[in-house]
């Protein structure tokens, strides 16, 4: 019985593969692994590896005992060995395709090629035995090897995998591509050298190298060695993995503002406490550092049925340490919900955290989750509004607040205001959506739409014979930074066909030197067209008189806080009055916001008020209702003539730019 064909085999390679496979599973169990969608493919590859090793060892044991075992066992183990190895190669290609995410159908072509190759290998093995043109054992016990189809199939699959990696190299981090290709090359070299020397012991072992590359480069996510945390991407990955498997989690977040800065380090005693917290109170909990000073602990509820009690004990332990170290904190906690809506829990926690006072513990419930969902919905709607820039967008409402002209006791100006009316949640007020719009840089679209709607209303009022001195529109620093800001304003006004002097722009003072120069340039450019400018919110925060006086504002709006504070004492009224008279003497008109009653009105009149705005006169109203306050041109002229002496009428024309 000839056995020389198999004398160059030693089980050492397959035994090593079994040992390595066990080590892989131990490491996966002990360490945190990125469980992306391709993780399931990786697990199948890893399972086929020891299956192939066992089949190969059994095959050679049976081959060394030809005549004493059934030939069918030899054929079965050989078939199992080759199917396992080529199955790994098919999965390897599937893994590459899933990771690269080809969008033009190329991925399907690679998979079709892999399936064809796999079918060809299985068909060749099976028919080769039946029709005796491949591997088979004849009636005399002679072994026939047949055509070296295995080597050709191996090269075929490796070529597909390498080509797929090359074609998808633009969408994967280059170092990972190099690592996987390098390990694949080592595998190929081992197979080649083994063939040159007539060896057969390390075929299965060579398949471990690409598997090790995937585990280390893609799925392994090493812990921070000092505090044992993992990053934000892994947090989202674990949440997604748990969603897919319907596993409930309990999430506890700790935010330490003192360490919310790049490069900050926790003191040694805090590091020690962080290292112990995961295992002291929970089984198998995973700790993440999702940002500077922000730690999140994820607890598997199945493994920790008493999670609520354990969580409370952990908080009590933390509060004891707080009494010792006195670092500010915010603690939030939430149990994942399974309602078909895959919540972004990291953003949910940060959303609630931003609205939580320091040194508080807050449980996230349905109310907070619903508020967060509305927040996300508003963000999505703002993104769509900003992208479309439709001047007639029904979701953006133009409101206004009439302003009283104290010279003639008429309403001839107004401030345009924004509201949102969204399909799913109805009316949304500026204090909610303006910060969101500014954060995500969607404010420009809103400002453009409100300006267009204000211009259209002015056109309509003019056509109906009403007198309008101007309507002011708020613009943020984000708007001013637009390279085409001036062109946008002018084009919007001219497109509607109204005089530019009927529009005013309200801006707040900038603290930035570059923004200061930019604002000055834009004011000078637009004032040449007749557009007037308000300095909004004077008296809040930082005010630089030198800068204010360098910019050619027309009207200074005293913030409501000055209106209120001026009524608290004679001293406060004197200071505010002095400022107002100073601006008036310099040629600025003064507008007071927040006038609530006659007492406020009388006081502001004593303090050199030119314009008054507040709830005493009107709450913000839809801009379409402005006609209820404005007068027709002849009525306005008649009332002004009765109210004002000729010299004041002349001065008003200068300030207002009236024709």
C-alpha positions in Angstrom: 0.0 0.0 0.0 1.7 3.3 -1.1 1.7 5.9 1.7 4.5 8.1 0.4 2.0 10.7 -0.8 1.1 11.5 2.8 4.5 11.0 4.5 5.2 14.8 4.5 2.3 15.5 6.7 2.6 16.2 10.5 -0.5 17.0 12.7 1.5 19.7 14.4 0.2 22.4 12.1 -3.5 21.5 12.7 -3.0 21.0 16.4 -1.5 24.6 16.4 -4.6 25.8 14.5 -6.9 24.3 17.2 -4.9 25.9 19.9 -5.0 29.3 18.2 -8.7 29.0 17.6 -9.3 28.4 21.3 -7.1 31.4 22.1 -9.1 33.5 19.7 -12.3 32.6 21.4 -10.8 33.2 24.8 -9.7 36.7 23.7 -13.1 37.5 22.2 -14.7 36.5 25.4 -12.3 38.4 27.6 -11.8 41.6 25.6 -14.2 44.0 24.1 -14.8 43.4 20.3 -16.3 45.7 17.8 -19.5 43.8 16.8 -20.2 45.5 13.4 -22.4 43.8 10.8 -19.4 42.0 9.4 -18.6 40.5 12.9 -21.1 37.7 12.2 -19.1 36.8 9.0 -15.9 36.9 11.0 -17.3 34.5 13.6 -18.3 32.0 10.8 -14.7 32.2 9.5 -13.4 31.6 12.9 -15.7 28.6 13.4 -14.7 27.0 10.1 -11.0 27.2 11.0 -11.0 24.4 13.7 -13.5 22.4 11.7 -11.0 22.4 8.8 -8.1 21.4 11.2 -10.1 18.5 12.7 -11.2 17.2 9.2 -7.6 17.4 8.0 -6.2 15.4 11.0 -9.0 12.8 10.6 -8.3 12.5 6.9 -4.7 11.8 7.4 -5.4 9.3 10.2 -7.8 7.5 8.0 -5.3 7.6 5.0 -2.7 6.0 7.2 -5.2 3.2 7.8 -6.4 2.5 4.3 -8.1 -0.9 4.2 -9.0 -0.7 7.9 -11.5 2.1 7.6 -14.2 2.7 5.1 -13.2 4.8 2.0 -16.3 6.8 2.5 -14.8 8.3 5.7 -11.7 9.3 3.8 -13.8 10.9 1.1 -16.0 12.6 3.7 -13.2 14.1 5.8 -11.3 15.3 2.7 -14.5 16.9 1.3 -15.2 18.5 4.7 -11.6 19.8 4.8 -11.7 21.4 1.4 -15.3 22.7 1.8 -14.3 24.3 5.1 -11.2 26.0 3.7 -12.9 27.3 0.5 -15.9 28.2 2.6 -13.6 30.4 4.7 -12.3 32.0 1.5 -15.9 32.7 0.3 -16.6 34.3 3.7 -13.4 36.3 3.5 -14.5 37.8 0.2 -17.9 38.4 1.7 -16.3 40.2 4.6 -14.3 42.4 2.3 -17.4 43.3 0.2 -19.4 44.1 3.3 -16.6 46.2 4.8 -16.0 48.2 1.6 -19.7 48.6 0.9 -19.5 48.9 -2.9 -22.4 51.0 -4.2 -22.3 50.3 -7.9 -23.0 46.6 -7.9 -19.4 45.6 -8.0 -19.7 43.8 -4.6 -22.3 41.4 -6.1 -20.0 40.6 -9.0 -17.2 39.6 -6.5 -19.6 37.4 -4.6 -20.9 35.8 -7.7 -17.4 35.0 -8.7 -16.7 33.5 -5.2 -19.9 31.4 -5.3 -19.0 30.1 -8.8 -15.5 29.2 -7.6 -16.8 27.4 -4.5 -19.4 25.5 -6.6 -16.6 24.5 -9.0 -14.4 23.2 -6.2 -17.2 21.1 -4.6 -18.3 19.8 -8.0 -14.8 18.8 -8.9 -14.2 17.0 -5.6 -17.5 15.2 -5.8 -17.4 14.2 -9.4 -13.7 13.4 -9.3 -14.4 10.7 -6.7 -17.4 9.3 -8.6 -15.9 9.3 -12.1 -12.3 8.7 -10.9 -10.6 11.6 -12.6 -9.7 13.4 -9.3 -8.8 12.2 -5.9 -9.9 8.6 -5.4 -8.8 5.2 -4.0 -9.0 2.3 -6.4 -10.0 -1.3 -5.7 -6.4 -2.2 -4.9 -6.0 0.6 -2.3 -3.9 2.7 -4.6 -4.3 6.5 -4.0 -4.7 8.8 -7.0 -4.3 12.5 -6.5 -5.7 13.8 -9.7 -5.4 17.4 -11.1 -4.1 20.0 -8.4 -7.4 21.8 -8.4 -6.9 22.9 -4.8 -3.9 25.1 -5.6 -5.7 26.7 -8.6 -8.8 27.4 -6.5 -6.7 28.9 -3.7 -5.0 31.3 -6.1 -8.4 32.1 -7.7 -9.9 33.1 -4.4 -6.9 35.0 -3.1 -6.9 37.0 -6.4 -10.6 38.0 -6.0 -10.0 39.1 -2.3 -6.9 41.1 -3.1 -8.5 42.8 -6.1 -11.6 43.6 -4.1 -9.4 45.2 -1.4 -7.6 47.2 -4.0 -10.7 48.5 -5.7 -12.2 49.4 -2.3 -9.0 51.0 -0.9 -10.4 54.5 -1.0 -13.1 53.7 1.5 -11.0 51.9 4.1 -8.2 53.2 6.3 -5.0 52.6 4.4 -3.1 51.0 7.3 -5.8 48.4 7.7 -5.7 47.6 4.0 -1.9 47.2 4.2 -2.2 45.0 7.3 -4.8 42.7 5.8 -2.9 42.5 2.5 0.4 41.8 4.3 -1.1 38.9 6.3 -2.7 37.5 3.2 0.7 37.7 1.4 2.4 35.8 4.3 -0.3 33.2 4.0 0.3 32.8 0.3 4.1 32.6 0.8 3.7 29.9 3.4 1.5 27.9 1.0 4.0 28.4 -1.8 7.0 27.3 0.2 5.1 24.3 1.6 4.3 23.2 -2.0 7.9 23.7 -3.1 9.2 21.4 -0.3 6.4 18.9 -0.7 5.0 19.7 2.7 1.3 19.4 3.7 1.4 20.2 7.4 0.7 23.9 7.5 -2.0 24.4 4.9 -4.7 25.0 7.5 -2.3 27.1 9.6 -1.7 29.5 6.8 -5.4 30.4 6.8 -5.1 31.7 10.4 -3.0 34.8 9.3 -5.8 36.7 7.5 -8.2 35.8 10.4 -5.7 37.2 12.9 -5.4 40.4 10.8 -9.2 40.9 10.9 -9.4 40.3 14.6 -6.6 42.6 15.5 -7.1 45.4 12.9 -10.9 45.6 12.6 -12.6 44.0 15.6 -10.1 44.4 18.5 -10.6 47.6 20.5 -8.0 47.7 23.2 -8.8 49.1 26.5 -7.2 52.3 27.8 -4.5 50.7 29.9 -4.7 53.3 32.7 -8.5 53.3 33.3 -9.9 50.4 31.3 -12.2 52.4 29.0 -13.2 52.1 25.4 -14.1 54.9 22.9 -17.4 56.4 21.6 -17.5 54.4 18.4 -17.5 51.2 20.4 -20.3 52.5 22.6 -22.5 53.0 19.5 -21.4 49.6 18.2 -22.4 47.8 21.4 -25.8 49.6 21.4 -26.4 48.5 17.8 -25.3 45.0 18.6 -27.7 44.8 21.5 -30.6 46.2 19.4 -30.0 43.5 16.9 -30.3 40.8 19.6 -33.1 42.4 21.6 -30.9 42.7 24.7 -31.9 45.3 27.3 -29.1 47.5 28.7 -28.8 49.9 31.6 -26.7 52.9 30.9 -25.1 55.1 33.5 -23.3 58.3 32.5 -20.8 60.4 34.6 -19.7 63.8 33.3 -16.9 65.6 35.1 -16.7 69.2 33.7 -13.3 69.8 35.3 -11.7 67.3 32.9 -13.6 68.4 29.8 -10.6 69.8 27.9 -8.2 68.2 25.4 -5.3 66.4 27.0 -6.8 66.5 30.5 -5.8 63.6 32.8 -7.6 62.2 35.8 -5.6 62.2 39.0 -4.3 58.8 40.1 -6.9 58.3 42.8 -9.7 59.0 40.3 -8.1 56.6 37.8 -8.0 53.9 40.5 -11.7 54.5 41.3 -12.6 54.3 37.6 -10.7 51.0 37.2 -12.6 49.4 40.0 -16.1 50.7 39.3 -17.0 48.3 36.4 -16.5 45.1 38.3 -17.3 46.2 41.8 -21.0 46.6 41.3 -21.9 44.8 38.1 -21.1 41.6 36.3 -19.6 42.0 32.8 -20.2 45.8 32.6 -18.3 47.7 29.9 -16.9 51.2 30.6 -16.5 53.8 27.8 -14.9 57.2 27.7 -17.0 59.0 25.0 -15.4 62.4 25.4 -13.1 64.4 27.6 -14.4 64.0 31.2 -17.4 61.9 30.0 -17.6 58.2 31.1 -20.5 55.8 30.4 -21.0 52.4 31.9 -23.2 49.8 30.0 -24.7 47.0 32.1 -26.3 43.9 30.6 -29.6 43.6 32.4 -29.8 39.8 31.9 -26.6 39.3 33.7 -27.5 41.9 36.3 -31.2 41.6 37.2 -30.6 43.8 40.3 -29.1 46.6 38.1 -31.2 49.4 39.7 -30.2 48.6 43.2 -26.5 48.1 42.2 -26.6 51.3 40.3 -27.9 53.2 43.4 -25.1 51.7 45.5 -22.6 52.8 42.9 -24.0 56.4 43.0 -23.9 56.4 46.8 -20.3 55.3 46.7 -19.5 58.0 44.2 -21.2 60.7 46.4 -19.0 59.6 49.3 -16.0 60.3 47.2 -17.5 63.6 46.0 -17.6 64.8 49.6 -13.8 64.1 49.7 -12.7 65.5 46.3 -15.5 68.0 45.4 -15.3 67.7 41.6 -18.5 68.9 39.9 -20.5 66.2 38.2 -23.6 65.3 36.3 -24.9 61.7 36.5 -27.6 60.5 34.1 -29.0 57.0 33.8 -31.4 55.3 31.3 -32.7 51.8 30.5 -32.8 51.1 26.8 -36.3 50.8 25.3 -37.3 48.4 22.5 -40.0 50.3 20.6 -38.7 49.9 17.0 -37.0 53.3 17.1 -33.2 52.9 17.4 -32.4 55.7 19.7 -29.0 57.4 19.5 -28.3 57.0 23.2 -25.0 58.9 23.2 -26.7 62.0 21.8 -29.7 61.4 24.1 -27.4 61.4 27.2 -25.6 64.5 26.0 -28.9 66.2 25.3 -30.2 65.6 28.8 -26.8 66.2 30.3 -26.7 69.7 28.8 -30.0 70.5 30.4 -29.1 69.1 33.9 -27.7 71.3 36.6 -24.3 70.5 38.1 -24.0 68.0 40.9 -27.4 66.3 40.1 -28.4 62.7 39.3 -31.1 62.4 36.6 -33.0 59.4 35.4 -34.0 59.6 31.7 -37.6 58.7 31.3 -40.2 58.8 28.5 -40.5 62.6 28.9 -36.9 63.2 28.2 -36.8 60.7 25.4 -39.8 62.4 23.7 -38.2 65.8 24.1 -35.0 64.4 22.5 -37.0 62.9 19.6 -38.6 66.3 19.0 -35.1 67.9 19.1 -33.9 65.5 16.5 -37.0 66.1 14.4 -36.4 69.9 14.6 -32.8 69.4 13.5 -34.0 67.3 10.5 -36.6 69.9 9.6 -34.1 72.8 9.9 -31.7 70.9 7.7 -34.4 70.4 5.0 -35.5 74.1 5.3 -31.9 75.3 5.0 -31.2 73.0 2.0 -34.3 74.1 0.1 -34.2 77.8 0.9 -37.8 78.1 -0.4 -39.0 81.7 0.3 -42.6 80.4 0.6 -41.8 77.5 2.9 -44.9 77.1 5.0 -42.9 75.7 7.9 -41.3 79.1 8.5 -43.7 81.7 9.8 -43.0 85.4 9.8 -44.3 87.1 12.9 -43.7 90.7 13.9 -43.9 93.1 16.8 -45.1 96.6 16.0 -42.9 99.5 17.3 -44.3 102.8 18.5 -42.8 106.0 17.1 -42.9 108.4 20.0 -42.6 111.5 17.8 -46.0 111.0 16.2 -47.5 108.3 18.4 -47.9 106.0 15.3 -46.9 102.5 14.5 -44.8 102.8 11.4 -42.0 100.3 12.1 -41.9 96.7 13.3 -39.5 93.9 14.0 -39.8 90.7 12.0 -39.6 87.5 14.1 -39.4 83.9 13.3 -41.6 80.9 14.3 -41.6 77.4 13.0 -44.8 75.4 12.4 -43.7 71.8 11.8 -46.1 69.0 10.7 -45.6 66.6 13.6 -45.2 69.0 16.6 -46.8 72.2 15.6 -45.6 75.7 16.7 -41.9 76.0 17.8 -40.6 79.2 19.3 -37.3 80.9 18.7 -35.8 80.1 22.1 -35.9 76.5 21.1 -35.0 76.4 17.5 -32.6 79.4 17.1 -29.8 77.8 19.2 -30.2 74.5 17.3 -30.1 76.4 13.9 -27.0 78.2 15.0 -25.3 75.1 16.3 -25.8 73.2 13.1 -25.3 76.3 10.8 -28.9 76.2 9.5 -29.7 79.8 10.6 -28.8 81.3 7.2 -31.7 79.6 5.4 -34.1 80.8 8.1 -32.9 84.4 7.9 -33.1 84.4 4.1 -36.7 83.1 4.2 -37.9 85.5 6.9 -36.3 88.4 5.0 -38.1 87.4 1.9 -41.4 87.1 3.7 -40.9 90.5 5.3 -40.2 92.1 1.9 -43.4 90.5 0.4 -45.5 91.8 3.3 -44.1 95.3 2.8 -44.9 95.0 -0.9 -48.5 94.0 -0.1 -48.9 96.8 2.4 -47.6 99.4 0.0 -49.9 98.2 -2.7 -52.8 98.6 -0.2 -51.8 102.2 0.5 -50.3 101.8 4.0 -47.4 103.9 5.3 -44.3 102.0 6.3 -41.1 103.5 7.6 -39.3 100.1 7.8 -39.4 96.6 9.0 -36.3 95.2 10.7 -35.0 91.7 10.4 -32.6 90.0 12.8 -29.3 88.6 11.3 -26.8 86.5 13.2 -23.1 86.5 13.1 -23.5 83.3 11.0 -25.4 85.3 8.4 -22.9 88.1 8.3 -20.0 85.6 7.7 -21.6 84.5 4.4 -19.4 85.7 1.5 -22.6 86.5 -0.4 -24.4 88.1 2.5 -24.7 91.5 0.9 -25.8 90.1 -2.5 -28.4 87.9 -0.8 -29.9 90.9 1.0 -30.0 93.1 -2.0 -31.2 90.4 -4.4 -34.1 89.5 -2.0 -35.2 93.1 -1.7 -34.9 93.9 -5.4 -36.6 90.6 -6.4 -39.7 91.7 -4.5 -39.5 95.2 -5.8 -39.5 97.4 -2.7 -37.3 100.4 -1.8 -34.3 99.2 0.1 -34.8 101.9 2.8 -37.9 100.0 4.0 -35.7 97.2 5.3 -33.4 97.4 8.4 -31.0 94.7 9.7 -30.6 94.1 13.4 -27.2 92.7 14.5 -25.6 92.1 17.8 -22.1 93.5 18.6 -19.3 91.0 17.9 -16.4 90.5 20.3 -14.2 89.1 17.5 -11.7 91.5 15.8 -12.2 89.8 12.5 -16.0 89.8 12.8 -15.9 93.5 13.8 -14.2 94.4 10.6 -16.4 92.1 8.5 -19.6 93.6 10.1 -18.3 97.1 9.4 -17.6 96.3 5.7 -21.1 94.8 5.3 -22.8 97.7 7.0 -21.0 100.3 4.8 -21.9 98.3 1.6 -25.6 97.9 2.4 -26.1 101.4 3.7 -25.2 102.7 0.3 -28.4 101.1 -0.9 -30.5 102.8 1.8 -30.7 99.8 4.3 -30.5 100.9 7.9 -28.8 99.0 10.8 -29.8 98.4 14.4 -27.4 97.5 17.2 -29.5 94.8 18.9 -29.4 93.9 22.6 -27.3 96.8 23.8 -26.6 96.5 27.5 -26.3 92.7 27.6 -22.9 91.2 28.2 -19.8 92.8 26.7 -20.1 96.3 25.2 -17.2 98.2 23.6 -18.2 101.8 23.1 -15.2 102.5 20.8 -16.3 99.7 18.4 -20.0 100.8 18.6 -19.1 104.3 17.6 -16.8 103.1 14.8 -19.7 101.2 13.2 -22.4 103.4 11.5 -25.5 102.1 13.2 -28.7 104.1 12.8 -30.6 102.9 15.8 -29.4 101.5 19.2 -31.9 99.0 20.8 -31.6 99.1 24.5 -32.2 95.5 25.8 -35.2 94.7 28.0 -32.8 94.2 30.9 -31.9 97.9 30.8 -35.6 98.9 30.6 -36.3 96.7 33.7 -33.2 97.8 35.7 -33.9 101.5 35.1 -37.1 101.1 37.1 -35.4 99.6 40.1 -33.7 102.7 41.4 -33.0 106.4 40.7 -29.3 105.5 40.2 -30.1 102.9 37.5 -32.5 105.3 35.7 -29.8 108.0 35.7 -27.2 105.7 34.2 -29.6 104.4 31.5 -30.9 107.9 30.8 -27.3 109.2 30.5 -26.4 106.5 27.9 -29.6 107.2 25.9 -29.0 110.9 25.8 -25.4 110.4 24.8 -26.4 108.2 21.9 -29.1 110.6 20.9 -26.7 113.6 20.9 -24.4 111.6 18.6 -27.2 111.1 16.0 -28.4 107.7 17.0 -32.1 106.9 17.6 -32.8 105.0 20.8 -35.3 102.1 20.9 -36.4 100.6 24.2 -37.4 96.9 24.3 -39.6 95.3 27.0 -42.0 98.1 27.7 -44.8 96.4 29.7 -47.0 99.2 31.1 -47.5 102.9 31.4 -44.9 103.2 34.1 -42.3 101.7 31.8 -43.5 104.0 29.0 -43.3 107.2 31.0 -39.8 106.3 32.3 -38.5 105.5 28.8 -40.0 108.8 27.5 -38.0 110.6 30.1 -34.9 108.7 29.0 -34.8 110.0 25.4 -36.9 107.3 23.8 -37.5 107.6 20.1 -39.1 104.1 19.7 -40.9 101.9 22.1 -41.5 98.1 21.8 -43.1 95.7 24.1 -46.2 93.9 25.3 -47.8 97.2 26.3 -48.3 97.8 22.6 -48.5 94.3 21.1 -47.3 90.8 21.5 -45.7 89.3 18.4 -48.4 88.8 15.8 -48.4 87.1 12.4 -46.9 89.5 9.9 -50.2 89.4 7.9 -51.9 91.2 10.8 -49.6 94.2 10.7 -52.2 96.2 8.8 -54.2 96.3 12.0 -51.5 98.6 13.4 -50.2 100.6 10.5 -52.1 103.6 9.0 -52.9 104.3 5.4 -50.6 107.0 3.9 -53.0 109.9 4.1 -54.1 109.0 7.7 -50.4 108.8 8.7 -49.5 112.1 7.2 -52.5 113.8 8.7 -51.8 112.4 12.2 -48.1 113.2 12.0 -48.9 116.8 10.9 -51.3 117.2 13.9 -48.8 115.7 16.3 -45.4 117.2 15.3 -44.1 120.7 14.7 -42.5 121.3 11.3 -39.0 121.2 12.6 -39.5 117.8 14.3 -41.1 116.5 11.1 -37.9 117.5 9.2 -35.7 115.8 11.7 -37.7 112.7 11.5 -37.3 112.6 7.8 -33.6 112.7 8.2 -33.5 109.9 10.8 -36.0 107.7 9.1 -34.9 108.3 5.6 -38.4 109.1 4.6 -38.9 110.5 1.1 
